[in-house]
Amino acid sequence: MQKTDKQRPTVEEFLRFRPKRLDFEWNTNEEGLVRINVPKFKSNFGKSFCKLIKKEDTFTANLDKLGSLVWKNCDGKNTVEQILEIIKKEFSEQKNIDQRLFLFLQQMKSLNYIDL
């Protein structure tokens, strides 16, 4: 049976996904936190309009420690399960870290920042 887009993967299936950052410029600040430069518009019209009114055509998405660690590991090679193990070591005192990871990845996917 083939899954439709509306069916959610099982936890086991989700853990096997290999999230990959999409083509965004990003860097880290002095604290190691990730800053993603996100275009406000995909069309040339939107970009031209921003230039015309002398406004930036991108905005910066600032990630926290957890998000930064996850983002850095969304390289298309690590599975969600491997990323979960990495963040469990770094955030061992945090509760429900698996749920936070799953929600973060789903949010990043819905914003088209990553591909799952």
C-alpha positions as CSV (number, residue, x, y, z in Angstrom):
1,M,0.0,0.0,0.0
2,Q,1.4,3.4,-1.0
3,K,1.2,6.4,1.4
4,T,-0.6,9.5,0.3
5,D,0.8,12.9,1.3
6,K,-1.9,13.2,4.0
7,Q,-0.9,10.1,5.8
8,R,1.7,10.6,8.5
9,P,4.7,8.4,8.8
10,T,5.1,6.1,11.7
11,V,7.7,7.0,14.3
12,E,9.9,4.2,12.9
13,E,9.6,5.6,9.4
14,F,10.2,9.1,10.6
15,L,13.4,8.0,12.4
16,R,14.8,6.7,9.1
17,F,14.3,10.0,7.3
18,R,17.4,11.9,6.3
19,P,16.6,15.6,6.6
20,K,18.5,17.9,4.3
21,R,18.9,21.7,4.5
22,L,17.6,23.4,1.5
23,D,19.7,26.0,-0.4
24,F,19.8,28.9,2.1
25,E,22.7,31.0,3.1
26,W,23.5,30.5,6.8
27,N,26.2,31.2,9.3
28,T,26.8,31.0,13.0
29,N,27.2,33.8,15.4
30,E,29.9,34.1,18.1
31,E,27.8,31.8,20.4
32,G,27.6,29.1,17.7
33,L,23.9,29.8,17.1
34,V,22.7,29.4,13.5
35,R,21.3,32.4,11.5
36,I,19.5,31.5,8.3
37,N,19.0,34.1,5.5
38,V,15.6,33.5,4.2
39,P,14.3,35.2,1.0
40,K,11.0,37.1,1.5
41,F,10.0,36.4,-2.1
42,K,10.6,33.7,-4.6
43,S,9.6,35.9,-7.6
44,N,11.8,38.4,-9.3
45,F,9.0,40.9,-9.0
46,G,9.1,40.7,-5.2
47,K,12.8,41.0,-5.1
48,S,12.7,44.0,-7.5
49,F,10.0,45.7,-5.4
50,C,12.2,45.4,-2.3
51,K,15.1,46.9,-4.2
52,L,12.8,49.8,-5.4
53,I,11.7,50.7,-1.9
54,K,15.2,50.1,-0.5
55,K,14.2,47.2,1.8
56,E,16.1,44.0,2.3
57,D,14.7,41.1,0.3
58,T,15.7,38.6,3.0
59,F,15.1,38.2,6.7
60,T,17.1,36.3,9.3
61,A,15.8,33.3,11.1
62,N,17.7,33.0,14.4
63,L,17.8,29.4,15.8
64,D,18.2,28.5,19.5
65,K,20.8,26.0,20.7
66,L,18.7,23.0,20.0
67,G,17.6,24.3,16.5
68,S,21.2,25.2,15.7
69,L,22.4,21.7,16.5
70,V,19.7,20.1,14.5
71,W,20.2,22.4,11.5
72,K,23.9,21.7,11.4
73,N,23.1,18.0,11.3
74,C,20.5,18.2,8.6
75,D,23.0,17.3,5.9
76,G,21.1,14.6,4.1
77,K,23.4,11.9,5.6
78,N,22.3,11.8,9.2
79,T,19.0,10.1,9.9
80,V,16.5,11.6,12.3
81,E,17.4,8.8,14.7
82,Q,21.1,9.8,14.5
83,I,20.2,13.4,15.1
84,L,18.1,12.4,18.1
85,E,21.1,10.6,19.6
86,I,23.3,13.7,19.1
87,I,20.8,16.1,20.8
88,K,20.1,13.6,23.6
89,K,23.8,13.7,24.5
90,E,23.9,17.6,24.3
91,F,20.6,18.1,26.0
92,S,20.5,15.2,28.4
93,E,18.6,17.2,31.1
94,Q,15.8,18.1,28.8
95,K,12.5,16.2,28.9
96,N,10.6,15.2,25.7
97,I,13.5,16.0,23.5
98,D,12.3,13.5,20.9
99,Q,9.0,15.3,20.6
100,R,10.8,18.7,20.4
101,L,12.9,17.3,17.6
102,F,10.0,15.9,15.7
103,L,8.0,19.1,16.0
104,F,11.0,21.2,15.0
105,L,11.7,19.1,11.9
106,Q,8.0,19.2,10.9
107,Q,8.0,23.0,11.3
108,M,11.2,23.4,9.3
109,K,9.7,21.2,6.6
110,S,6.4,23.2,6.5
111,L,8.5,26.4,6.1
112,N,10.4,24.7,3.2
113,Y,13.7,25.1,5.1
114,I,14.5,21.4,4.9
115,D,13.5,18.4,2.9
116,L,12.6,15.1,4.6
